[in-house]
Amino acid sequence: MEQSKIDRINELARKARTEGLTDGEREEQQALRQEYIAAYRKSLTDILDNSYIQRPDGSKEKVRRKDS
């Protein structure tokens, strides 16, 4: 996610605490937050996809997604 969008999220959060937000700003804030969460989840998934668990016997096992 671009730094300018993160800055805008923070700006809207500060404004919400002090003055309050208009309906348009609330919608923008929600959309930016959803985009941020999606980017965070993708980043975490990418990290876990390239991670391994090393067992005490020295063997390595790729991290797998848990079936829920």
Secondary structure, 3 states (H helix, E strand, C coil): CCHHHHHHHHHHHHHHHHCCCCHHHHHHHHHHHHHHHHHHHHHHHHHHHCCEEECCCCCEEECCCCCC
